[in-house]
Amino acid sequence: MIPAQGDPTHWLFLISGAVLGLGILASFWRLVRGPSLADRVVALDLIGYLIIGLMVVLSIVTNRETFLFVPVVAALILFLGTAAFAIYLERRRQG
């Protein structure tokens, strides 16, 4: 349930959604334009974390704690993916 227009959390949802949306657009630009593979992976990782931020804001605004389980699991998976990619790049440079 998204709050009514007069509710203060309505503005929280709108402003934070707009800022996170702009961040996603900027990260998508870096994903498409990035000069190296590492830039593209970092941009993709940032898009994932910004989407997690949107899920957290939605959980706060709707006052539902059950929505917080998905962002926590997604953040752990994103972190493991980033760590695995860093290991891959390090081995690729050495070998």
MOPAC internal coordinates of N, CA, C and O (Angstrom, degrees):
PM7 1SCF
backbone

  N    0.0000 0     0.00 0     0.00 0    0    0    0
  C    1.4352 1     0.00 0     0.00 0    1    0    0
  C    1.5308 1   109.08 1     0.00 0    2    1    0
  O    1.2310 1   120.32 1   -65.45 1    3    2    1
  N    1.2868 1   117.00 1   114.55 1    3    2    1
  C    1.4626 1   121.20 1   178.21 1    5    3    2
  C    1.5299 1   107.86 1   -81.92 1    6    5    3
  O    1.2310 1   120.40 1   -42.70 1    7    6    5
  N    1.3453 1   116.83 1   137.30 1    7    6    5
  C    1.4660 1   119.35 1  -174.50 1    9    7    6
  C    1.5218 1   113.16 1   -65.72 1   10    9    7
  O    1.2310 1   122.00 1   -19.67 1   11   10    9
  N    1.3398 1   113.78 1   160.33 1   11   10    9
  C    1.4687 1   120.48 1   179.93 1   13   11   10
  C    1.5184 1   110.27 1   -69.62 1   14   13   11
  O    1.2310 1   120.93 1   -13.66 1   15   14   13
  N    1.3082 1   115.83 1   166.34 1   15   14   13
  C    1.4628 1   121.27 1  -174.38 1   17   15   14
  C    1.5253 1   113.60 1   -61.81 1   18   17   15
  O    1.2310 1   118.83 1   145.20 1   19   18   17
  N    1.3216 1   119.83 1   -34.80 1   19   18   17
  C    1.4569 1   121.34 1  -177.44 1   21   19   18
  C    1.5239 1   113.58 1   -79.95 1   22   21   19
  O    1.2310 1   119.97 1   167.55 1   23   22   21
  N    1.3123 1   117.66 1   -12.45 1   23   22   21
  C    1.4602 1   121.90 1  -177.95 1   25   23   22
  C    1.5322 1   110.30 1   -72.02 1   26   25   23
  O    1.2310 1   119.43 1   -43.16 1   27   26   25
  N    1.3494 1   118.70 1   136.84 1   27   26   25
  C    1.4771 1   120.34 1   179.96 1   29   27   26
  C    1.5264 1   113.59 1   -61.50 1   30   29   27
  O    1.2310 1   120.41 1   150.49 1   31   30   29
  N    1.3288 1   116.83 1   -29.51 1   31   30   29
  C    1.4723 1   117.98 1   179.40 1   33   31   30
  C    1.5224 1   111.54 1   -70.04 1   34   33   31
  O    1.2310 1   120.20 1   160.61 1   35   34   33
  N    1.3135 1   117.21 1   -19.39 1   35   34   33
  C    1.4558 1   120.53 1   175.62 1   37   35   34
  C    1.5299 1   109.82 1   -60.91 1   38   37   35
  O    1.2310 1   120.48 1   136.21 1   39   38   37
  N    1.3327 1   116.70 1   -43.79 1   39   38   37
  C    1.4674 1   120.66 1   178.57 1   41   39   38
  C    1.5117 1   111.19 1   -68.63 1   42   41   39
  O    1.2310 1   120.17 1   144.04 1   43   42   41
  N    1.3362 1   117.28 1   -35.96 1   43   42   41
  C    1.4718 1   120.24 1   175.72 1   45   43   42
  C    1.5094 1   110.25 1   -59.36 1   46   45   43
  O    1.2310 1   121.11 1   134.50 1   47   46   45
  N    1.3146 1   115.47 1   -45.50 1   47   46   45
  C    1.4556 1   120.48 1  -179.65 1   49   47   46
  C    1.5222 1   111.48 1   -63.41 1   50   49   47
  O    1.2310 1   120.18 1   135.70 1   51   50   49
  N    1.3211 1   117.25 1   -44.30 1   51   50   49
  C    1.4611 1   120.41 1  -178.16 1   53   51   50
  C    1.5272 1   112.63 1   -67.82 1   54   53   51
  O    1.2310 1   120.24 1   133.08 1   55   54   53
  N    1.3183 1   117.15 1   -46.92 1   55   54   53
  C    1.4687 1   120.38 1  -176.62 1   57   55   54
  C    1.5185 1   111.05 1   -68.91 1   58   57   55
  O    1.2310 1   120.42 1   132.41 1   59   58   57
  N    1.3334 1   116.80 1   -47.59 1   59   58   57
  C    1.4679 1   118.52 1  -179.19 1   61   59   58
  C    1.5218 1   111.15 1   -67.49 1   62   61   59
  O    1.2310 1   120.25 1   145.41 1   63   62   61
  N    1.3232 1   117.13 1   -34.59 1   63   62   61
  C    1.4616 1   119.68 1   176.51 1   65   63   62
  C    1.5177 1   111.90 1   -64.68 1   66   65   63
  O    1.2310 1   120.73 1   140.14 1   67   66   65
  N    1.3210 1   116.20 1   -39.86 1   67   66   65
  C    1.4692 1   120.01 1   178.93 1   69   67   66
  C    1.5269 1   111.43 1   -67.09 1   70   69   67
  O    1.2310 1   120.38 1   136.62 1   71   70   69
  N    1.3318 1   116.88 1   -43.38 1   71   70   69
  C    1.4700 1   120.35 1  -179.88 1   73   71   70
  C    1.5238 1   110.58 1   -65.78 1   74   73   71
  O    1.2310 1   120.37 1   134.95 1   75   74   73
  N    1.3318 1   116.90 1   -45.05 1   75   74   73
  C    1.4651 1   119.58 1   178.84 1   77   75   74
  C    1.5312 1   110.78 1   -66.25 1   78   77   75
  O    1.2310 1   120.29 1   144.71 1   79   78   77
  N    1.3169 1   117.06 1   -35.29 1   79   78   77
  C    1.4668 1   120.11 1   176.57 1   81   79   78
  C    1.5195 1   112.33 1   -64.60 1   82   81   79
  O    1.2310 1   120.34 1   138.77 1   83   82   81
  N    1.3264 1   116.96 1   -41.23 1   83   82   81
  C    1.4689 1   119.87 1   175.80 1   85   83   82
  C    1.5248 1   111.11 1   -64.00 1   86   85   83
  O    1.2310 1   120.90 1   142.36 1   87   86   85
  N    1.3130 1   115.88 1   -37.64 1   87   86   85
  C    1.4694 1   119.60 1   176.41 1   89   87   86
  C    1.5191 1   111.84 1   -63.58 1   90   89   87
  O    1.2310 1   120.71 1   140.25 1   91   90   89
  N    1.3136 1   116.25 1   -39.75 1   91   90   89
  C    1.4637 1   120.01 1   177.85 1   93   91   90
  C    1.5247 1   110.61 1   -64.61 1   94   93   91
  O    1.2310 1   120.27 1   137.95 1   95   94   93
  N    1.3294 1   117.10 1   -42.05 1   95   94   93
  C    1.4706 1   119.99 1   178.15 1   97   95   94
  C    1.5248 1   111.57 1   -63.34 1   98   97   95
  O    1.2310 1   120.27 1   137.27 1   99   98   97
  N    1.3358 1   117.10 1   -42.73 1   99   98   97
  C    1.4634 1   120.04 1   178.72 1  101   99   98
  C    1.5294 1   111.00 1   -65.38 1  102  101   99
  O    1.2310 1   120.59 1   141.07 1  103  102  101
  N    1.3187 1   116.47 1   -38.93 1  103  102  101
  C    1.4672 1   119.71 1   178.58 1  105  103  102
  C    1.5188 1   110.75 1   -68.61 1  106  105  103
  O    1.2310 1   120.40 1   143.67 1  107  106  105
  N    1.3229 1   116.83 1   -36.33 1  107  106  105
  C    1.4590 1   119.59 1   177.51 1  109  107  106
  C    1.5264 1   110.74 1   -64.44 1  110  109  107
  O    1.2310 1   120.72 1   143.18 1  111  110  109
  N    1.3272 1   116.24 1   -36.82 1  111  110  109
  C    1.4592 1   119.80 1   176.87 1  113  111  110
  C    1.5352 1   110.39 1   -62.30 1  114  113  111
  O    1.2310 1   120.58 1   138.19 1  115  114  113
  N    1.3297 1   116.50 1   -41.81 1  115  114  113
  C    1.4669 1   120.30 1   178.38 1  117  115  114
  C    1.5251 1   110.54 1   -68.08 1  118  117  115
  O    1.2310 1   120.27 1   146.28 1  119  118  117
  N    1.3303 1   117.09 1   -33.72 1  119  118  117
  C    1.4548 1   120.84 1   178.03 1  121  119  118
  C    1.5220 1   110.86 1   -63.76 1  122  121  119
  O    1.2310 1   120.63 1   137.19 1  123  122  121
  N    1.3141 1   116.39 1   -42.81 1  123  122  121
  C    1.4631 1   120.71 1  -179.74 1  125  123  122
  C    1.5240 1   111.11 1   -75.09 1  126  125  123
  O    1.2310 1   120.20 1   140.30 1  127  126  125
  N    1.3190 1   117.22 1   -39.70 1  127  126  125
  C    1.4575 1   122.16 1  -170.30 1  129  127  126
  C    1.5293 1   114.29 1   -94.19 1  130  129  127
  O    1.2310 1   120.17 1   161.57 1  131  130  129
  N    1.3566 1   117.27 1   -18.43 1  131  130  129
  C    1.4645 1   121.94 1  -170.98 1  133  131  130
  C    1.5203 1   114.48 1   -46.45 1  134  133  131
  O    1.2310 1   120.43 1   -47.17 1  135  134  133
  N    1.3219 1   116.78 1   132.83 1  135  134  133
  C    1.4624 1   118.96 1  -177.01 1  137  135  134
  C    1.5288 1   113.33 1   -72.46 1  138  137  135
  O    1.2310 1   119.64 1   153.84 1  139  138  137
  N    1.3124 1   118.29 1   -26.16 1  139  138  137
  C    1.4645 1   118.69 1  -177.39 1  141  139  138
  C    1.5224 1   110.26 1  -126.33 1  142  141  139
  O    1.2310 1   121.54 1   -12.86 1  143  142  141
  N    1.3225 1   114.66 1   167.14 1  143  142  141
  C    1.4539 1   120.90 1   178.62 1  145  143  142
  C    1.5234 1   111.23 1   -64.51 1  146  145  143
  O    1.2310 1   120.41 1   142.45 1  147  146  145
  N    1.3151 1   116.82 1   -37.55 1  147  146  145
  C    1.4616 1   120.31 1   179.27 1  149  147  146
  C    1.5248 1   111.27 1   -64.02 1  150  149  147
  O    1.2310 1   119.63 1   140.27 1  151  150  149
  N    1.3314 1   118.31 1   -39.73 1  151  150  149
  C    1.4636 1   121.52 1   176.85 1  153  151  150
  C    1.5209 1   111.11 1   -61.02 1  154  153  151
  O    1.2310 1   120.79 1   138.61 1  155  154  153
  N    1.3126 1   116.10 1   -41.39 1  155  154  153
  C    1.4603 1   120.16 1  -179.14 1  157  155  154
  C    1.5204 1   111.83 1   -67.59 1  158  157  155
  O    1.2310 1   120.55 1   140.39 1  159  158  157
  N    1.3213 1   116.56 1   -39.61 1  159  158  157
  C    1.4697 1   119.69 1   179.50 1  161  159  158
  C    1.5234 1   110.90 1   -68.65 1  162  161  159
  O    1.2310 1   119.96 1   139.75 1  163  162  161
  N    1.3178 1   117.68 1   -40.25 1  163  162  161
  C    1.4628 1   120.60 1   177.30 1  165  163  162
  C    1.5258 1   110.38 1   -64.19 1  166  165  163
  O    1.2310 1   119.92 1   140.50 1  167  166  165
  N    1.3257 1   117.77 1   -39.50 1  167  166  165
  C    1.4657 1   120.86 1   177.85 1  169  167  166
  C    1.5295 1   110.59 1   -64.80 1  170  169  167
  O    1.2310 1   120.06 1   138.66 1  171  170  169
  N    1.3157 1   117.48 1   -41.34 1  171  170  169
  C    1.4536 1   120.68 1   177.84 1  173  171  170
  C    1.5263 1   111.33 1   -65.10 1  174  173  171
  O    1.2310 1   120.76 1   141.28 1  175  174  173
  N    1.3174 1   116.15 1   -38.72 1  175  174  173
  C    1.4547 1   121.46 1   176.72 1  177  175  174
  C    1.5306 1   110.57 1   -64.14 1  178  177  175
  O    1.2310 1   120.40 1   137.50 1  179  178  177
  N    1.3197 1   116.84 1   -42.50 1  179  178  177
  C    1.4577 1   120.99 1   179.00 1  181  179  178
  C    1.5256 1   111.48 1   -64.91 1  182  181  179
  O    1.2310 1   119.96 1   141.72 1  183  182  181
  N    1.3226 1   117.68 1   -38.28 1  183  182  181
  C    1.4609 1   120.69 1   175.82 1  185  183  182
  C    1.5253 1   110.13 1   -60.33 1  186  185  183
  O    1.2310 1   120.75 1   137.66 1  187  186  185
  N    1.3187 1   116.17 1   -42.34 1  187  186  185
  C    1.4583 1   119.97 1   177.78 1  189  187  186
  C    1.5140 1   112.23 1   -61.43 1  190  189  187
  O    1.2310 1   120.09 1   135.71 1  191  190  189
  N    1.3310 1   117.44 1   -44.29 1  191  190  189
  C    1.4624 1   120.44 1   179.74 1  193  191  190
  C    1.5291 1   112.26 1   -68.94 1  194  193  191
  O    1.2310 1   119.92 1   146.57 1  195  194  193
  N    1.3177 1   117.76 1   -33.43 1  195  194  193
  C    1.4621 1   119.86 1   176.50 1  197  195  194
  C    1.5258 1   111.34 1   -68.55 1  198  197  195
  O    1.2310 1   120.45 1   143.45 1  199  198  197
  N    1.3247 1   116.74 1   -36.55 1  199  198  197
  C    1.4655 1   119.99 1   175.19 1  201  199  198
  C    1.5237 1   110.25 1   -66.28 1  202  201  199
  O    1.2310 1   120.34 1   142.95 1  203  202  201
  N    1.3231 1   116.95 1   -37.05 1  203  202  201
  C    1.4636 1   120.55 1   174.63 1  205  203  202
  C    1.5244 1   109.64 1   -61.68 1  206  205  203
  O    1.2310 1   120.26 1   139.48 1  207  206  205
  N    1.3167 1   117.11 1   -40.52 1  207  206  205
  C    1.4642 1   120.97 1   176.36 1  209  207  206
  C    1.5169 1   111.77 1   -60.31 1  210  209  207
  O    1.2310 1   120.30 1   139.44 1  211  210  209
  N    1.3243 1   117.04 1   -40.56 1  211  210  209
  C    1.4657 1   119.96 1   176.86 1  213  211  210
  C    1.5256 1   111.13 1   -63.82 1  214  213  211
  O    1.2310 1   120.28 1   141.15 1  215  214  213
  N    1.3315 1   117.08 1   -38.85 1  215  214  213
  C    1.4599 1   119.58 1   178.28 1  217  215  214
  C    1.5238 1   111.47 1   -65.52 1  218  217  215
  O    1.2310 1   120.33 1   141.95 1  219  218  217
  N    1.3198 1   116.97 1   -38.05 1  219  218  217
  C    1.4644 1   120.55 1   178.68 1  221  219  218
  C    1.5282 1   110.60 1   -66.97 1  222  221  219
  O    1.2310 1   120.30 1   137.14 1  223  222  221
  N    1.3225 1   117.04 1   -42.86 1  223  222  221
  C    1.4647 1   120.02 1   177.80 1  225  223  222
  C    1.5272 1   110.04 1   -62.34 1  226  225  223
  O    1.2310 1   120.10 1   138.88 1  227  226  225
  N    1.2990 1   117.41 1   -41.12 1  227  226  225
  C    1.4626 1   120.65 1   177.58 1  229  227  226
  C    1.5251 1   110.72 1   -62.23 1  230  229  227
  O    1.2310 1   120.45 1   140.72 1  231  230  229
  N    1.3168 1   116.75 1   -39.28 1  231  230  229
  C    1.4623 1   120.62 1   177.65 1  233  231  230
  C    1.5229 1   111.54 1   -65.03 1  234  233  231
  O    1.2310 1   120.37 1   140.13 1  235  234  233
  N    1.3186 1   116.90 1   -39.87 1  235  234  233
  C    1.4703 1   120.50 1   178.90 1  237  235  234
  C    1.5217 1   110.94 1   -67.61 1  238  237  235
  O    1.2310 1   120.61 1   135.05 1  239  238  237
  N    1.3130 1   116.45 1   -44.95 1  239  238  237
  C    1.4614 1   120.47 1  -176.16 1  241  239  238
  C    1.5313 1   111.31 1   -67.30 1  242  241  239
  O    1.2310 1   120.28 1   139.11 1  243  242  241
  N    1.3198 1   117.07 1   -40.89 1  243  242  241
  C    1.4598 1   119.88 1  -179.42 1  245  243  242
  C    1.5200 1   112.50 1   -83.48 1  246  245  243
  O    1.2310 1   120.08 1   172.50 1  247  246  245
  N    1.3332 1   117.45 1    -7.50 1  247  246  245
  C    1.4648 1   123.06 1   177.92 1  249  247  246
  C    1.5248 1   111.84 1    60.37 1  250  249  247
  O    1.2310 1   120.75 1  -137.58 1  251  250  249
  N    1.3227 1   116.18 1    42.42 1  251  250  249
  C    1.4645 1   121.91 1   177.90 1  253  251  250
  C    1.5206 1   109.03 1  -120.97 1  254  253  251
  O    1.2310 1   120.82 1   -65.00 1  255  254  253
  N    1.3086 1   116.03 1   115.00 1  255  254  253
  C    1.4683 1   120.78 1  -179.13 1  257  255  254
  C    1.5207 1   112.38 1   -72.98 1  258  257  255
  O    1.2310 1   120.24 1   157.36 1  259  258  257
  N    1.3142 1   117.14 1   -22.64 1  259  258  257
  C    1.4571 1   119.90 1  -177.11 1  261  259  258
  C    1.5260 1   112.37 1   -66.67 1  262  261  259
  O    1.2310 1   120.09 1   157.85 1  263  262  261
  N    1.3254 1   117.43 1   -22.15 1  263  262  261
  C    1.4631 1   120.05 1   177.72 1  265  263  262
  C    1.5265 1   112.53 1   -71.81 1  266  265  263
  O    1.2310 1   119.34 1   167.21 1  267  266  265
  N    1.3119 1   118.87 1   -12.79 1  267  266  265
  C    1.4630 1   121.15 1  -175.60 1  269  267  266
  C    1.5240 1   113.33 1   -80.23 1  270  269  267
  O    1.2310 1   119.42 1   164.15 1  271  270  269
  N    1.3197 1   118.71 1   -15.85 1  271  270  269
  C    1.4552 1   120.52 1  -179.11 1  273  271  270
  C    1.5271 1   111.73 1   -68.77 1  274  273  271
  O    1.2310 1   120.40 1   140.71 1  275  274  273
  N    1.3086 1   116.84 1   -39.29 1  275  274  273
  C    1.4701 1   120.65 1  -179.04 1  277  275  274
  C    1.5295 1   111.64 1   -65.40 1  278  277  275
  O    1.2310 1   118.35 1   133.15 1  279  278  277
  N    1.3350 1   120.76 1   -46.85 1  279  278  277
  C    1.4638 1   119.13 1   178.37 1  281  279  278
  C    1.5259 1   113.88 1   -63.09 1  282  281  279
  O    1.2310 1   120.05 1   146.09 1  283  282  281
  N    1.3244 1   117.51 1   -33.91 1  283  282  281
  C    1.4659 1   119.73 1   179.19 1  285  283  282
  C    1.5246 1   110.05 1   -65.62 1  286  285  283
  O    1.2310 1   120.35 1   133.77 1  287  286  285
  N    1.3115 1   116.93 1   -46.23 1  287  286  285
  C    1.4689 1   120.42 1   179.13 1  289  287  286
  C    1.5228 1   110.63 1   -65.69 1  290  289  287
  O    1.2310 1   120.19 1   138.75 1  291  290  289
  N    1.3220 1   117.24 1   -41.25 1  291  290  289
  C    1.4654 1   120.40 1   179.27 1  293  291  290
  C    1.5193 1   111.03 1   -63.81 1  294  293  291
  O    1.2310 1   119.62 1   141.08 1  295  294  293
  N    1.3288 1   118.32 1   -38.92 1  295  294  293
  C    1.4707 1   121.08 1   178.77 1  297  295  294
  C    1.5259 1   110.51 1   -65.05 1  298  297  295
  O    1.2310 1   120.01 1   139.72 1  299  298  297
  N    1.3248 1   117.59 1   -40.28 1  299  298  297
  C    1.4644 1   119.81 1   177.54 1  301  299  298
  C    1.5238 1   111.76 1   -63.98 1  302  301  299
  O    1.2310 1   120.54 1   138.35 1  303  302  301
  N    1.3153 1   116.58 1   -41.65 1  303  302  301
  C    1.4640 1   120.25 1   179.10 1  305  303  302
  C    1.5292 1   110.61 1   -66.20 1  306  305  303
  O    1.2310 1   120.30 1   138.54 1  307  306  305
  N    1.3349 1   117.03 1   -41.46 1  307  306  305
  C    1.4692 1   119.89 1   177.79 1  309  307  306
  C    1.5179 1   111.44 1   -63.01 1  310  309  307
  O    1.2310 1   120.33 1   139.00 1  311  310  309
  N    1.3303 1   116.98 1   -41.00 1  311  310  309
  C    1.4582 1   119.93 1   178.75 1  313  311  310
  C    1.5283 1   111.13 1   -63.41 1  314  313  311
  O    1.2310 1   120.21 1   135.69 1  315  314  313
  N    1.3183 1   117.20 1   -44.31 1  315  314  313
  C    1.4669 1   119.88 1   179.31 1  317  315  314
  C    1.5259 1   111.48 1   -64.22 1  318  317  315
  O    1.2310 1   120.52 1   142.40 1  319  318  317
  N    1.3240 1   116.61 1   -37.60 1  319  318  317
  C    1.4652 1   119.93 1   176.89 1  321  319  318
  C    1.5160 1   112.29 1   -64.63 1  322  321  319
  O    1.2310 1   120.29 1   139.85 1  323  322  321
  N    1.3162 1   117.06 1   -40.15 1  323  322  321
  C    1.4590 1   121.15 1   178.46 1  325  323  322
  C    1.5267 1   110.93 1   -66.81 1  326  325  323
  O    1.2310 1   120.66 1   138.19 1  327  326  325
  N    1.3279 1   116.34 1   -41.81 1  327  326  325
  C    1.4676 1   119.93 1   178.50 1  329  327  326
  C    1.5316 1   110.40 1   -64.37 1  330  329  327
  O    1.2310 1   120.34 1   138.90 1  331  330  329
  N    1.3257 1   116.95 1   -41.10 1  331  330  329
  C    1.4690 1   120.08 1   178.65 1  333  331  330
  C    1.5245 1   110.92 1   -64.55 1  334  333  331
  O    1.2310 1   119.94 1   141.36 1  335  334  333
  N    1.3251 1   117.72 1   -38.64 1  335  334  333
  C    1.4568 1   120.30 1   178.55 1  337  335  334
  C    1.5260 1   111.26 1   -67.29 1  338  337  335
  O    1.2310 1   120.22 1   142.59 1  339  338  337
  N    1.3287 1   117.18 1   -37.41 1  339  338  337
  C    1.4682 1   120.29 1   177.62 1  341  339  338
  C    1.5266 1   110.47 1   -64.15 1  342  341  339
  O    1.2310 1   120.30 1   139.47 1  343  342  341
  N    1.3116 1   117.03 1   -40.53 1  343  342  341
  C    1.4770 1   120.56 1   176.94 1  345  343  342
  C    1.5243 1   110.01 1   -64.03 1  346  345  343
  O    1.2310 1   120.51 1   138.39 1  347  346  345
  N    1.3307 1   116.63 1   -41.61 1  347  346  345
  C    1.4628 1   120.40 1   178.06 1  349  347  346
  C    1.5305 1   111.35 1   -60.85 1  350  349  347
  O    1.2310 1   120.04 1   134.74 1  351  350  349
  N    1.3280 1   117.53 1   -45.26 1  351  350  349
  C    1.4642 1   120.38 1   179.63 1  353  351  350
  C    1.5280 1   111.54 1   -64.15 1  354  353  351
  O    1.2310 1   120.21 1   141.30 1  355  354  353
  N    1.3187 1   117.21 1   -38.70 1  355  354  353
  C    1.4519 1   120.52 1   179.45 1  357  355  354
  C    1.5303 1   111.40 1   -65.41 1  358  357  355
  O    1.2310 1   120.29 1   136.57 1  359  358  357
  N    1.3166 1   117.05 1   -43.43 1  359  358  357
  C    1.4671 1   120.07 1   178.35 1  361  359  358
  C    1.5283 1   111.66 1   -67.74 1  362  361  359
  O    1.2310 1   120.64 1   145.30 1  363  362  361
  N    1.3231 1   116.38 1   -34.70 1  363  362  361
  C    1.4548 1   120.42 1   179.32 1  365  363  362
  C    1.5309 1   111.00 1   -66.77 1  366  365  363
  O    1.2310 1   120.89 1   143.65 1  367  366  365
  N    1.3395 1   115.91 1   -36.35 1  367  366  365
  C    1.4640 1   119.95 1   178.88 1  369  367  366
  C    1.5269 1   111.09 1   -70.41 1  370  369  367
  O    1.2310 1   120.27 1   142.24 1  371  370  369
  N    1.3265 1   117.08 1   -37.76 1  371  370  369
  C    1.4711 1   120.80 1  -177.83 1  373  371  370
  C    1.5206 1   111.96 1   -74.32 1  374  373  371
  O    1.2310 1   120.14 1   143.74 1  375  374  373
  N    1.3174 1   117.33 1   -36.26 1  375  374  373
  C    1.4473 1   120.75 1  -173.16 1  377  375  374
  C    1.4517 1   112.92 1   -97.53 1  378  377  375
  O    1.2310 1   120.10 1   180.00 1  379  378  377

